[in-house]
Structure formats: structure tokens, C-alpha cells
């Protein structure tokens, strides 16, 4: 149960950090301004409606679901290379992130090479 709650907590905060790239309303102030009272149903901001209809962000990047973005980020891997020459040490090569992956890492404040910015 604890691990399930921890994974939900992490994915919730990741989705909030990546809201600009996802089908998620990232204009909290605009949403609050549209809401009549605290108990009325939530309304989507104008930016969220435009993003959902056009399937693109304001910077013209393709909008993704959280799962598709995580699947895309999963393609960044660290490969351990062991040369045939025994005099040389093995080393790690990390794949170069795509521009979309790099943007996601920036929003998450994570460096793709070392793990921290």
C-alpha cells in the first residue's frame, strides 16, 4: 500500500511539473477566475481548451498524454561499453535526448546525463 501511494505521489507531482507538455490544464489562475464558487464544478481555462482542440501547445509542440511522455522518456538509456582491448576500462554512454525529452527534463529540473541539475 505504501509503495502504491508513493508512486501516485511521484506521478502526481511529475504530471504537475510537465503540465505544459500534457493534456493538462496548466493555467491554475485562469481556472480559478472562471469558477463561480468553491463547490461549483471546475471549468477549464481558455488555454486548456485551445490545447485540447489543436493538440499543440502555444510553442507549437505536440501535446501528449502522461503515459506517452513517460514511454518516450524511457528510451533514454545508459549503455555500458566494454572494449575488447583489456587495457581499456569500460565506460558508460548515455543516449542523446530528443528536443521533447530535453524539454521534459528541463521542466522536471533533471539533467539527462547525471540525474540532477
Phi, psi and omega per residue, in radians:
X1 nan -0.729 -3.141
X2 -1.074 -0.780 -3.133
X3 -1.134 -0.629 3.103
X4 -1.121 -0.777 3.122
X5 -1.169 -0.665 3.103
X6 -1.117 -0.748 3.131
X7 -1.154 -0.649 3.084
X8 -1.126 -0.741 3.140
X9 -1.069 -0.809 -3.127
X10 -1.140 -0.806 -3.117
X11 -1.160 -0.606 3.089
X12 -1.069 -0.832 -3.113
X13 -1.256 -0.576 3.057
X14 -1.139 -0.778 3.141
X15 -1.090 -0.661 3.092
X16 -1.171 -0.675 3.119
X17 -1.207 -0.586 -3.100
X18 -1.655 0.195 -3.041
X19 -0.960 -0.562 -3.133
X20 -1.130 -0.409 -3.121
X21 -1.759 -0.166 -2.996
X22 -1.910 2.931 2.993
X23 -1.319 1.083 -3.105
X24 -2.403 2.445 -3.133
X25 -1.248 1.969 -3.115
X26 -1.778 0.120 3.114
X27 -1.871 1.385 -3.100
X28 -1.125 -0.646 3.138
X29 -1.163 -0.720 3.112
X30 -1.140 -0.634 3.108
X31 -1.174 -0.757 3.126
X32 -1.122 -0.616 3.138
X33 -1.172 -0.526 -3.128
X34 -1.407 -0.335 -3.056
X35 -1.391 2.205 -3.105
X36 -1.234 -0.793 3.141
X37 -2.540 2.853 -3.115
X38 -1.089 -0.370 -3.103
X39 -1.758 -0.054 3.110
X40 -1.348 2.723 3.129
X41 -1.044 2.529 -3.128
X42 -1.182 2.524 3.100
X43 -2.022 2.568 3.135
X44 -1.434 2.527 3.105
X45 -1.280 2.878 3.128
X46 -1.055 -0.728 3.130
X47 -1.068 -0.673 3.127
X48 -1.197 -0.648 3.114
X49 -1.160 -0.766 3.120
X50 -1.106 -0.742 -3.134
X51 -1.109 -0.709 -3.135
X52 -1.210 -0.678 -3.116
X53 -1.302 -0.745 -3.071
X54 -1.487 -0.308 -3.083
X55 1.086 0.401 3.115
X56 -2.412 2.639 3.064
X57 -1.408 3.079 3.099
X58 -1.122 -0.463 3.092
X59 -1.531 0.224 3.065
X60 1.219 0.295 3.033
X61 -1.446 2.635 3.129
X62 -1.219 2.342 3.104
X63 -1.432 2.504 -3.083
X64 -2.233 2.867 2.963
X65 -1.450 2.846 3.138
X66 -1.058 -0.763 -3.100
X67 -1.154 -0.701 3.140
X68 -1.183 -0.597 3.084
X69 -1.206 -0.703 3.088
X70 -1.115 -0.708 3.086
X71 -1.080 -0.673 3.106
X72 -1.180 -0.727 3.121
X73 -1.169 -0.434 -3.132
X74 -1.207 -0.213 3.136
X75 -1.441 -0.130 3.033
X76 -1.434 2.041 -3.055
X77 -2.309 2.793 3.038
X78 -1.863 2.095 3.138
X79 -1.822 2.193 3.066
X80 -1.539 2.115 -3.119
X81 -1.807 2.186 3.094
X82 -2.037 1.881 -3.122
X83 -1.155 2.654 3.094
X84 -1.174 -0.543 3.099
X85 -1.197 2.035 -3.066
X86 -1.233 -0.236 3.115
X87 -1.336 -0.307 -3.099
X88 -1.708 2.482 3.107
X89 -1.404 2.719 3.045
X90 -1.300 2.741 -3.122
X91 -2.530 2.885 -3.089
X92 -1.914 2.335 3.053
X93 -2.070 2.180 3.119
X94 -1.751 2.326 -3.128
X95 -1.089 2.569 -3.130
X96 -1.343 2.216 -3.136
X97 -1.241 2.588 3.051
X98 -1.250 2.923 3.105
X99 -1.019 -0.635 3.118
X100 -1.190 -0.745 3.091
X101 -1.112 -0.709 3.138
X102 -1.115 -0.698 3.102
X103 -1.106 -0.722 3.113
X104 -1.106 -0.737 3.107
X105 -1.098 -0.661 3.108
X106 -1.138 -0.749 3.128
X107 -1.147 -0.595 3.109
X108 -1.447 -0.108 -3.080
X109 1.003 0.825 3.126
X110 -2.200 2.394 3.060
X111 -1.602 2.300 -3.053
X112 -1.184 -0.361 -3.090
X113 -1.535 -0.722 -3.032
X114 -1.981 -0.312 3.138
X115 1.830 -0.334 -3.141
X116 -2.409 2.588 3.057
X117 -1.589 nan nan
